[in-house]
Amino acid sequence: MNERDLVKRLAQHPELKAQIEKLLDVAESRNEILLADDAEDFVVEEGTKLNKMFLEEWAVKQESRASTEFTKRHKSVRQDIKKNSGGTQA
């Protein structure tokens, strides 16, 4: 993956991008954190938030994928029910 691909992918996830930028700001000393202990606390806290965001996005994608797959698998069953019930479901 090249840099352009990463930028495009991050653009599709603005909350994740913002969180990663906060962490980069610490790594590049672009904030007001002066002590290593404070930097560590910040990174741990922000890392926890980032972890939660990743897992939430992953769960949403998994749910969507499962829903789509379920619909594909059961589409013919729904059509058969409609045909056999005269357009109304029991």
C-alpha positions in Angstrom: 0.0 0.0 0.0 1.3 3.4 -0.9 0.9 6.7 1.0 -1.9 7.9 -1.3 -3.9 4.7 -0.6 -3.5 5.3 3.2 -4.7 8.9 2.9 -7.7 7.8 0.9 -8.6 5.1 3.4 -8.2 7.4 6.3 -10.4 10.0 4.6 -13.2 7.4 4.7 -12.9 7.2 8.5 -12.7 10.9 9.8 -13.0 10.0 13.5 -10.1 7.5 13.2 -8.1 9.9 11.3 -8.6 12.6 13.9 -7.6 10.2 16.7 -4.4 9.1 14.9 -3.5 12.8 14.3 -3.8 13.4 18.0 -1.3 10.6 18.7 1.0 11.8 16.0 0.9 15.3 17.5 2.3 13.8 20.7 5.0 11.8 18.9 6.0 15.0 17.1 5.8 17.2 20.2 3.2 19.4 18.7 1.2 19.9 21.9 1.8 21.2 25.4 2.7 17.9 27.0 6.1 18.3 28.6 6.6 15.3 30.9 7.0 11.7 29.8 4.5 10.6 32.4 1.9 13.0 31.0 2.7 11.8 27.4 2.3 8.2 28.5 -1.1 8.9 30.2 -2.3 10.8 27.1 -1.2 8.0 24.7 -2.8 5.3 26.8 -6.1 7.3 27.1 -6.2 8.2 23.4 -5.1 4.6 22.4 -8.1 3.3 24.4 -10.4 5.6 22.5 -8.8 4.6 19.2 -9.2 0.9 20.1 -12.9 1.5 20.9 -13.4 3.3 17.6 -11.7 0.5 15.6 -13.8 -2.2 17.3 -17.0 -0.2 16.8 -16.3 0.3 13.0 -15.3 -3.4 12.7 -18.6 -4.5 14.4 -20.7 -2.3 12.2 -19.0 -3.7 9.1 -19.4 -7.3 10.4 -23.1 -6.7 11.1 -23.7 -5.2 7.6 -21.8 -8.1 6.0 -23.8 -10.7 7.9 -27.1 -8.9 7.1 -26.3 -8.8 3.4 -25.2 -12.5 3.4 -28.4 -13.5 5.3 -30.5 -11.6 2.8 -28.8 -13.3 -0.1 -29.2 -16.7 1.4 -32.8 -16.3 2.3 -34.1 -14.3 -0.6 -35.5 -17.3 -2.4 -37.3 -18.5 0.8 -39.0 -15.1 1.1 -40.1 -15.2 -2.5 -41.5 -18.8 -2.1 -43.5 -17.6 1.0 -45.0 -14.8 -1.0 -45.9 -17.1 -3.9 -47.4 -19.8 -1.7 -49.4 -17.4 0.5 -51.0 -15.4 -2.2 -49.0 -12.3 -1.4 -49.7 -12.2 2.3 -47.7 -13.8 5.0 -49.2 -16.0 7.7 
